[in-house]
């Protein structure tokens, strides 16, 4: 399994919502993401698909990069978003592809 990188949470959010940060770090990334029934790669693909489907694009940049760290290629992520376009809607997929294009150019 690849190493799971927890999101960088800023001081302001820690002060505003300490319980949210604690649950994110301890439960979500400390427990749920570390369960062995799915690989980190699979969890990343599921998470990216859920974010695209629900049009939660603010978190998509982070999770696209995490997906790459967890073994997915840019080509596989673009293919997943293209596939999703027929199930979740063209505008959602187009918006997600815009985020992906920016994320992939930043990491190159």
HURA-V792277 format. One record per residue. N is the residue number from 1. PHI is phi in whole degrees, -180 to 180 (NA if undefined). OMEGA is omega in whole degrees, 0 to 359 (NA if undefined). Layout:
n = (N & N)
phi = (PHI & PHI)
omega = (OMEGA & OMEGA)
This chain:
n = (1 & 2 & 3 & 4 & 5 & 6 & 7 & 8 & 9 & 10 & 11 & 12 & 13 & 14 & 15 & 16 & 17 & 18 & 19 & 20 & 21 & 22 & 23 & 24 & 25 & 26 & 27 & 28 & 29 & 30 & 31 & 32 & 33 & 34 & 35 & 36 & 37 & 38 & 39 & 40 & 41 & 42 & 43 & 44 & 45 & 46 & 47 & 48 & 49 & 50 & 51 & 52 & 53 & 54 & 55 & 56 & 57 & 58 & 59 & 60 & 61 & 62 & 63 & 64 & 65 & 66 & 67 & 68 & 69 & 70 & 71 & 72 & 73 & 74 & 75 & 76 & 77 & 78 & 79 & 80 & 81 & 82 & 83 & 84 & 85 & 86 & 87 & 88 & 89 & 90 & 91 & 92 & 93 & 94 & 95 & 96 & 97 & 98 & 99 & 100 & 101 & 102 & 103 & 104 & 105 & 106 & 107 & 108)
phi = (NA & -75 & -72 & -87 & -99 & -72 & -65 & -80 & -109 & -72 & -59 & -62 & -69 & -59 & -75 & -71 & -138 & -61 & -67 & -59 & -64 & -61 & -64 & -61 & -74 & -83 & -91 & -65 & -87 & -87 & -124 & -58 & -68 & -98 & -63 & -90 & -71 & -130 & -73 & -61 & -59 & -64 & -61 & -64 & -63 & -63 & -65 & -60 & -62 & -66 & -66 & -64 & -61 & -94 & 58 & -94 & -80 & -63 & -93 & -66 & -56 & -58 & -74 & -65 & -69 & -64 & -60 & -64 & -62 & -92 & 106 & -84 & -90 & -59 & -62 & -66 & -68 & -64 & -63 & -63 & -66 & -61 & -61 & -64 & -56 & -80 & -107 & -111 & 114 & -61 & -61 & -64 & -65 & -62 & -65 & -66 & -65 & -63 & -63 & -63 & -59 & -68 & -63 & -72 & -73 & -70 & -86 & -82)
omega = (176 & 177 & 178 & 179 & 179 & 179 & 176 & 182 & 184 & 180 & 183 & 179 & 177 & 180 & 182 & 187 & 184 & 179 & 178 & 180 & 179 & 179 & 179 & 184 & 187 & 185 & 185 & 184 & 180 & 183 & 187 & 181 & 183 & 177 & 189 & 183 & 174 & 175 & 175 & 178 & 179 & 179 & 178 & 180 & 178 & 182 & 178 & 179 & 179 & 180 & 177 & 183 & 183 & 180 & 175 & 189 & 180 & 180 & 188 & 181 & 179 & 185 & 173 & 179 & 176 & 178 & 177 & 177 & 181 & 170 & 176 & 177 & 175 & 181 & 179 & 179 & 177 & 178 & 179 & 180 & 177 & 178 & 181 & 184 & 181 & 182 & 184 & 179 & 182 & 181 & 178 & 179 & 179 & 177 & 178 & 178 & 176 & 177 & 181 & 180 & 180 & 180 & 183 & 178 & 178 & 185 & 181 & NA)
